[in-house]
Amino acid sequence: MTAARRFITVVDAVNRRVGRITMYGIFVMIGILLWSSVSKVFFLPALWTLESAQFAMVAYYILGGAYAIQLGSNVRMDLLYGAWSPRRRALVDAFTIFCLIFYLVVLLYGGIGSFIYSLQYGGERSPTAWRPYLWPIKGIMVTGLILMLLQALSEFTKDILRLRGEDI
């Protein structure tokens, strides 16, 4: 089981670092939206602010998703879950994690296809007045989905180890 523990350690460390850095993305969004408000009042409205804020928000929640899974800050129905033993929780989590993994694989499949499309055809651009390239945000989305998938597999491995009675 040393390979499983090494996998857990590496994935958790990477997602912790990415998540801790991503937390500061909120300040990027605040700056963009503040500039948007100031420019609309005092200057000509900037064309890039709305779309940049949307891209920053996508990067914020996609890259922070794996860290949220790691911290267990996802929504659970604690009505029953809270009263269960740690072994039963691990059993239910090991079963339900497959739904998450399936969902992430489907999203990743679509995300990779969309990312490749935006690179192949001369750099796909947004149809707005600003017309930014879309491949950077699509690349961030694919990266975030990979990190979430790896974290889901790490959580599944932790559940298996708990079911075997091992300490994590």
C-alpha positions as CSV (number, residue, x, y, z in Angstrom):
1,M,0.0,0.0,0.0
2,T,3.0,2.3,-0.1
3,A,2.1,3.3,-3.7
4,A,-1.4,4.2,-2.7
5,R,-0.1,6.3,0.2
6,R,2.4,8.0,-2.1
7,F,-0.4,8.8,-4.6
8,I,-2.5,10.3,-1.8
9,T,0.4,12.3,-0.5
10,V,1.4,13.7,-3.9
11,V,-2.1,14.5,-5.1
12,D,-3.1,16.1,-1.8
13,A,0.1,18.2,-1.7
14,V,-0.4,19.5,-5.3
15,N,-4.0,20.3,-4.8
16,R,-3.3,22.0,-1.4
17,R,-0.7,24.3,-3.1
18,V,-2.9,25.0,-6.1
19,G,-5.9,25.6,-3.8
20,R,-4.0,27.9,-1.5
21,I,-2.7,30.0,-4.4
22,T,-6.2,30.0,-6.1
23,M,-7.7,31.5,-2.9
24,Y,-6.1,34.8,-3.8
25,G,-8.0,34.8,-7.1
26,I,-10.8,36.6,-5.2
27,F,-8.7,39.7,-5.1
28,V,-8.2,39.5,-8.9
29,M,-12.0,39.4,-9.4
30,I,-12.4,42.3,-6.9
31,G,-9.8,44.4,-8.8
32,I,-11.5,43.7,-12.2
33,L,-14.9,44.5,-10.9
34,L,-13.7,47.6,-9.1
35,W,-12.0,48.9,-12.2
36,S,-15.2,48.1,-14.1
37,S,-17.2,50.3,-11.7
38,V,-14.7,53.1,-11.7
39,S,-14.3,53.2,-15.5
40,K,-18.0,53.3,-16.0
41,V,-18.4,56.3,-13.7
42,F,-15.3,58.3,-14.5
43,F,-14.0,57.1,-17.9
44,L,-15.3,55.2,-20.9
45,P,-16.5,51.8,-20.0
46,A,-13.9,49.1,-20.6
47,L,-15.0,46.3,-22.9
48,W,-12.8,43.7,-21.2
49,T,-14.0,43.8,-17.6
50,L,-17.1,41.7,-17.7
51,E,-15.6,38.8,-19.6
52,S,-12.3,39.0,-17.6
53,A,-14.3,38.8,-14.4
54,Q,-16.2,35.8,-15.8
55,F,-12.9,34.1,-16.8
56,A,-11.4,34.9,-13.3
57,M,-14.4,33.4,-11.7
58,V,-14.2,30.2,-13.8
59,A,-10.5,29.8,-12.9
60,Y,-11.3,30.5,-9.2
61,Y,-13.9,27.8,-8.8
62,I,-12.4,25.2,-11.2
63,L,-8.9,25.3,-9.8
64,G,-10.3,25.5,-6.2
65,G,-12.6,22.5,-6.7
66,A,-10.0,19.9,-5.9
67,Y,-9.0,21.7,-2.7
68,A,-12.7,21.9,-1.7
69,I,-13.0,18.1,-2.2
70,Q,-9.8,17.6,-0.2
71,L,-11.1,19.7,2.7
72,G,-14.5,18.0,2.6
73,S,-16.3,21.3,2.2
74,N,-18.7,19.8,-0.3
75,V,-22.4,19.6,0.6
76,R,-23.5,16.5,2.4
77,M,-26.8,15.5,3.9
78,D,-25.7,15.3,7.6
79,L,-29.1,14.1,8.8
80,L,-27.9,10.5,8.4
81,Y,-24.2,10.8,7.6
82,G,-23.3,12.5,10.8
83,A,-24.5,9.7,13.0
84,W,-22.7,6.9,11.0
85,S,-19.5,5.3,12.1
86,P,-16.3,6.2,10.3
87,R,-16.3,2.8,8.6
88,R,-19.9,3.2,7.3
89,R,-19.1,6.7,6.1
90,A,-16.1,5.4,4.2
91,L,-18.2,2.6,2.6
92,V,-20.9,5.1,1.5
93,D,-18.3,7.6,0.3
94,A,-16.4,4.9,-1.7
95,F,-19.7,4.0,-3.4
96,T,-20.8,7.6,-4.1
97,I,-17.4,8.7,-5.3
98,F,-18.0,6.8,-8.5
99,C,-20.8,9.2,-9.4
100,L,-18.4,12.1,-9.0
101,I,-15.7,10.3,-11.0
102,F,-18.2,9.6,-13.8
103,Y,-19.3,13.2,-13.8
104,L,-15.7,14.5,-13.9
105,V,-14.7,12.1,-16.7
106,V,-17.6,13.2,-18.8
107,L,-16.8,16.9,-18.2
108,L,-13.1,16.2,-18.9
109,Y,-13.9,14.5,-22.2
110,G,-16.0,17.4,-23.3
111,G,-13.4,19.9,-22.0
112,I,-10.5,18.3,-23.8
113,G,-12.5,18.2,-27.1
114,S,-13.4,21.9,-26.7
115,F,-9.8,22.8,-25.8
116,I,-8.4,21.0,-28.8
117,Y,-11.0,22.6,-31.1
118,S,-10.1,26.1,-29.9
119,L,-6.4,25.4,-30.6
120,Q,-6.9,23.7,-34.0
121,Y,-9.0,26.3,-35.8
122,G,-6.8,29.3,-35.6
123,G,-7.5,30.2,-32.0
124,E,-11.2,30.3,-31.2
125,R,-12.3,33.7,-30.0
126,S,-15.2,34.9,-28.0
127,P,-18.0,36.5,-30.1
128,T,-18.0,39.7,-28.0
129,A,-16.6,43.1,-28.8
130,W,-13.4,42.4,-26.9
131,R,-12.9,39.0,-28.7
132,P,-10.4,37.3,-26.4
133,Y,-8.9,33.9,-27.2
134,L,-10.7,31.1,-25.4
135,W,-8.0,28.5,-25.3
136,P,-6.4,29.9,-22.1
137,I,-9.6,29.6,-20.0
138,K,-10.4,26.2,-21.6
139,G,-6.9,25.0,-20.7
140,I,-7.5,26.2,-17.1
141,M,-10.8,24.3,-17.1
142,V,-9.1,21.1,-18.3
143,T,-6.4,21.4,-15.7
144,G,-8.9,22.0,-12.9
145,L,-10.9,19.0,-14.0
146,I,-7.8,16.8,-14.0
147,L,-6.9,18.0,-10.5
148,M,-10.5,17.3,-9.3
149,L,-10.4,13.9,-10.9
150,L,-7.1,13.1,-9.2
151,Q,-8.4,14.3,-5.9
152,A,-11.6,12.2,-6.2
153,L,-9.3,9.2,-6.8
154,S,-7.3,10.2,-3.8
155,E,-10.4,10.3,-1.7
156,F,-11.5,7.0,-3.0
157,T,-8.1,5.5,-2.0
158,K,-8.5,7.0,1.4
159,D,-11.9,5.4,1.8
160,I,-10.5,2.0,0.8
161,L,-7.7,2.4,3.3
162,R,-10.3,3.3,6.0
163,L,-12.4,0.3,5.1
164,R,-9.3,-1.9,5.6
165,G,-8.8,-0.4,9.0
166,E,-5.7,1.5,8.2
167,D,-4.8,5.0,9.5
168,I,-4.5,7.8,7.0
